[in-house]
Amino acid sequence: MVFRRKDNKGKIVSNPQIGYGLQTIKYTDGKTKEFFQIGISANSTGISVYIMGIENKKYLPETYGEKICKASVTGYCIKFKTLKEINIEILEKAIRECV
């Protein structure tokens, strides 16, 4: 699937994302939305890999942040400039473990 987020006026507000897997996201207001489990997006500073559905937002940065090398790791996103700068085995492990 390819995703592009739009604002309430229909304007695209994010880079295109390729998504793999499927999950249902439930919002606090009770609404639900089908969304990917793993997403990949190219942007002006490199590549972002999104690992969705992780409940503990500290898990990814605490478990993989220092091991993955030159990447920014947040609660659900691993951002890096090029594949040469990261440890591919650790990225693969993070994806497999968190899905």
C-alpha positions as CSV (number, residue, x, y, z in Angstrom):
1,M,0.0,0.0,0.0
2,V,1.1,3.6,-0.6
3,F,0.0,6.2,1.9
4,R,-0.1,9.9,1.7
5,R,-1.4,11.8,4.7
6,K,-3.8,14.7,3.9
7,D,-5.1,17.6,6.0
8,N,-8.8,18.4,6.3
9,K,-8.6,20.5,3.1
10,G,-7.2,17.5,1.1
11,K,-3.7,18.9,0.9
12,I,-0.9,16.3,1.1
13,V,1.1,16.9,4.3
14,S,3.6,14.0,4.3
15,N,6.0,12.2,2.0
16,P,4.6,9.1,0.3
17,Q,5.0,6.0,2.4
18,I,5.1,2.4,1.3
19,G,3.3,0.2,3.9
20,Y,3.5,-3.5,4.7
21,G,1.2,-5.5,6.8
22,L,-2.1,-4.3,8.2
23,Q,-3.4,-3.3,11.6
24,T,-6.4,-1.5,12.9
25,I,-5.6,1.7,14.8
26,K,-8.1,2.8,17.4
27,Y,-8.2,6.5,18.3
28,T,-9.2,7.9,21.7
29,D,-12.5,9.1,20.3
30,G,-13.4,5.4,19.4
31,K,-12.8,5.8,15.6
32,T,-10.7,3.2,13.9
33,K,-8.5,3.2,10.8
34,E,-6.7,0.5,8.8
35,F,-3.0,1.3,8.7
36,F,0.3,-0.5,7.9
37,Q,2.5,-2.2,10.4
38,I,5.8,-1.4,8.7
39,G,6.3,1.8,6.6
40,I,9.2,3.1,4.6
41,S,9.4,6.7,3.4
42,A,12.1,8.7,1.6
43,N,12.5,12.3,2.6
44,S,14.9,15.2,2.1
45,T,17.2,14.0,4.8
46,G,17.2,10.2,4.1
47,I,15.0,7.3,4.9
48,S,12.4,6.7,7.6
49,V,11.3,3.2,8.7
50,Y,8.1,3.3,10.7
51,I,7.3,0.4,13.1
52,M,3.7,0.9,14.1
53,G,1.7,-0.6,16.9
54,I,4.4,-0.5,19.6
55,E,2.6,0.3,22.9
56,N,5.7,1.3,24.9
57,K,7.1,4.3,23.1
58,K,10.4,4.0,25.0
59,Y,11.1,0.4,23.9
60,L,12.4,1.1,20.4
61,P,14.9,3.9,21.4
62,E,16.0,2.1,24.6
63,T,16.5,-1.3,23.0
64,Y,17.9,-0.3,19.6
65,G,18.9,3.4,19.7
66,E,22.6,2.9,20.4
67,K,23.0,-0.4,18.6
68,I,21.8,0.7,15.2
69,C,24.6,3.2,14.7
70,K,24.0,6.6,13.0
71,A,20.2,6.7,13.2
72,S,17.6,8.7,15.1
73,V,15.3,6.4,16.9
74,T,12.0,7.5,18.4
75,G,8.9,5.6,19.7
76,Y,8.0,4.2,16.3
77,C,10.5,5.6,13.8
78,I,14.1,4.9,12.8
79,K,15.5,7.7,10.6
80,F,18.9,7.5,8.8
81,K,20.7,9.1,5.8
82,T,22.0,6.0,4.0
83,L,22.0,2.3,4.6
84,K,25.8,2.5,5.0
85,E,25.3,4.4,8.2
86,I,23.3,1.8,10.1
87,N,23.6,-1.8,11.2
88,I,21.2,-3.6,8.9
89,E,21.0,-6.7,11.1
90,I,19.8,-4.5,14.0
91,L,17.2,-2.8,11.8
92,E,15.9,-6.2,10.7
93,K,15.8,-7.5,14.3
94,A,13.9,-4.4,15.4
95,I,11.3,-4.9,12.6
96,R,10.9,-8.6,13.2
97,E,10.7,-8.3,17.0
98,C,8.2,-5.4,17.0
99,V,5.7,-6.8,14.5
